[in-house]
Structure formats: C-alpha cells, structure tokens
Amino acid sequence: MTTESSNSRRQFLQKITLAAGAATLAATSGVSHATPATTPTAVDVPEKSKGYQRTEHVDTYYHLADF
C-alpha cells in the first residue's frame, strides 16, 4: 500500500465524516427547543420543624448497617 492511496483514503473519510456531522447538525438544530424555566412555588414550612427523630426504624437501620 502506498502512502498516497492511504492519504487520499483518509481525506475521503474525513470529508464524509464532516459532511455527515454537518447534515446531522442541520437536521436536529430546529427540532429541540428548550422550555422556559418556571420558578418553583414556595412550600409552606411549619415555623417549628420537628427535625431529626430517632425512631425504631432509624435504630434498626443503624443496627443493620456496617459502620
């Protein structure tokens, strides 16, 4: 195999790859549109939260976990 045929083959594959990439980009550029972001509504949080509570379920988890 000569280097001339190898170079021409590489150039051909590069051109095909660039053409396929450009066609894909052109085909998909108008398809997807981002939806406008909405701001989340405020959640009613009680003034005094109970916070962390050690329950039977939590104790069982700590007992079974390998710490």
N, C-alpha and C positions, 0 to 999 in steps of 0.2 A: 504494500500500500504506500502510495507516495504522500508526501506532506501536502501537496497541492490539492489532491482529492479530499484529504482529511479536513483541510481548512475550508474548502468550499462546502462540505457537508455540515460543518459546524456553523458556518454563516447561514446556510439554509435553515437549519434548526433554530437558530436564534431569531431569524426573521419570522418563522412560523410561530414561535412562542410569543414574540411581541405582538403579532397580528391577532392571535387568539386572545391574549390578555386585553388588548385594546377593544376587541369585539365584546368580550365579556363585560368589561367596564362600561361600555356604551349601552349594552343591553340592560344592565342592572342599575344604572345610575338614576333612572327615573322611576324605578319600581318602589323603592323603600323610602318612606318619609317618616320622620320622627314625629311622634305625637307631642303636643305641648305639655309641659310638665304642670301638674296641678299641685297646689300647696296642700299639705295634709291638714285636716281639721283638728282642732285642739281636743284632746281627750280629757274628760272630767276626772281629775285625780282627787281622791279624798284628801283633806288637809292633813290628817294624821294617818300615815300609812302604817300597816302592821309590821312591815319589814320582814326580816328573816325569822322563821319559826322552825324550831327543831321538833319535827313530828315523828311518829312511828315510822312513816315511810322514809324519811330522811335518815333516821337511825339505822334502818335496815340497809339502805344504800351504803352508808359508811361502814357497816359491819361486813358487807359482802365485797366491797371494793378493796383492792390490794394497794394500800397506801404505804 
